[in-house]
Amino acid sequence: MSKKLKPNFTPIPNVILDEIMRTLAPGTTKLLFAICRFTYGWGKQSDRISISQLEDITGMAHGSVARSIKQLGKLVSIKPGDPSRQQASEYRLNIEISDNDLVSLRDQPLVSERDQASLLASLIKRPSKDNQRNKNKSGTEVPSRLPLVAVDNSPKKKSRPARRPDPAQLEAFARFYDAYPRHDARADGLKAWCQLDPDPVLTETIMTATTRYAAANADTDRTYIKMPGPWLRGRRWEDEMAKPEPVAKRSFVNVLA
């Protein structure tokens, strides 16, 4: 018998196991258990956890970790770290959440739009071989069984006006714009930021890359630095900084010798 399998306890609230776990996606469940491990598993209410630590303990990619954190919603409280000090965000279970919000989390499963589309596609049947055979001489298909089609006669909803940006996102963009090495086309940059709608984890990643990008281009002519909007749309924070090429040493020959 392996001693490692003997109970040595990471406390997890029963409500997570009994009610909430069945509403979460597998990756989100793994991430929630990881946060419990880093906090309650070490007798702490909260802990500063880096994205690389969450990737390592869950085996998930960076993008999956970021999406799962966003899906946890009010269940987890996140305090962003300071990218300039390479400080990770602080995570903890939101023990201040109300019972009504817990019930809402339990009764509203987290199913992404992509999963909904896959589920809908799986419900659409392809033409069967029988229908291919049941064609008259003119080539018109004669189905052996009429399919049942659900017709939506409900009135279409009017398009909603564009909502105002979240104040938290406006504040986060202001930090990014101040740190970015080129202060042009602010409106386009804000539009790109709001379309990206980064969570606290992605914001921390972007700020770290922005600080590095600004330092690398401190002596660069501003006309050769990308505008903030295209830089964000191109996800340039994911680029690795190019290392400077070594300068070859020049050798001199004495022609008078």
BELDA-V489038 format. One record per residue. PSI is psi in whole degrees, 0 to 359 (999 if undefined). Layout:
# BELDA-V489038
psi:PSI
psi:PSI
This chain:
# BELDA-V489038
psi:132
psi:129
psi:337
psi:338
psi:356
psi:140
psi:124
psi:8
psi:117
psi:108
psi:130
psi:125
psi:137
psi:329
psi:331
psi:315
psi:323
psi:327
psi:317
psi:327
psi:324
psi:346
psi:352
psi:150
psi:156
psi:315
psi:322
psi:323
psi:316
psi:318
psi:320
psi:317
psi:324
psi:318
psi:320
psi:322
psi:315
psi:334
psi:282
psi:330
psi:337
psi:18
psi:29
psi:151
psi:332
psi:166
psi:147
psi:118
psi:127
psi:160
psi:322
psi:325
psi:318
psi:322
psi:319
psi:316
psi:332
psi:341
psi:19
psi:156
psi:166
psi:313
psi:322
psi:321
psi:315
psi:316
psi:320
psi:323
psi:319
psi:325
psi:336
psi:333
psi:231
psi:353
psi:334
psi:137
psi:132
psi:127
psi:110
psi:144
psi:185
psi:106
psi:328
psi:335
psi:10
psi:44
psi:126
psi:162
psi:154
psi:128
psi:147
psi:154
psi:137
psi:85
psi:349
psi:358
psi:142
psi:161
psi:326
psi:320
psi:325
psi:319
psi:321
psi:320
psi:323
psi:322
psi:358
psi:89
psi:147
psi:100
psi:119
psi:163
psi:325
psi:319
psi:323
psi:319
psi:321
psi:320
psi:319
psi:319
psi:326
psi:340
psi:348
psi:118
psi:141
psi:157
psi:131
psi:165
psi:328
psi:320
psi:330
psi:326
psi:328
psi:65
psi:137
psi:182
psi:334
psi:355
psi:1
psi:132
psi:135
psi:98
psi:141
psi:337
psi:129
psi:127
psi:150
psi:123
psi:127
psi:122
psi:126
psi:106
psi:9
psi:145
psi:142
psi:142
psi:143
psi:146
psi:137
psi:148
psi:154
psi:132
psi:157
psi:150
psi:148
psi:132
psi:326
psi:323
psi:325
psi:319
psi:319
psi:320
psi:323
psi:320
psi:317
psi:315
psi:322
psi:326
psi:341
psi:142
psi:355
psi:119
psi:75
psi:155
psi:54
psi:319
psi:317
psi:323
psi:319
psi:321
psi:316
psi:322
psi:315
psi:324
psi:324
psi:322
psi:61
psi:143
psi:175
psi:327
psi:313
psi:325
psi:318
psi:318
psi:316
psi:318
psi:321
psi:315
psi:324
psi:316
psi:318
psi:320
psi:320
psi:320
psi:323
psi:337
psi:26
psi:325
psi:14
psi:140
psi:133
psi:335
psi:343
psi:4
psi:134
psi:150
psi:154
psi:319
psi:304
psi:327
psi:319
psi:316
psi:329
psi:2
psi:46
psi:347
psi:344
psi:351
psi:145
psi:140
psi:129
psi:134
psi:139
psi:139
psi:142
psi:140
psi:125
psi:137
psi:135
psi:141
psi:139
psi:141
psi:130
psi:103
psi:346
psi:350
psi:999
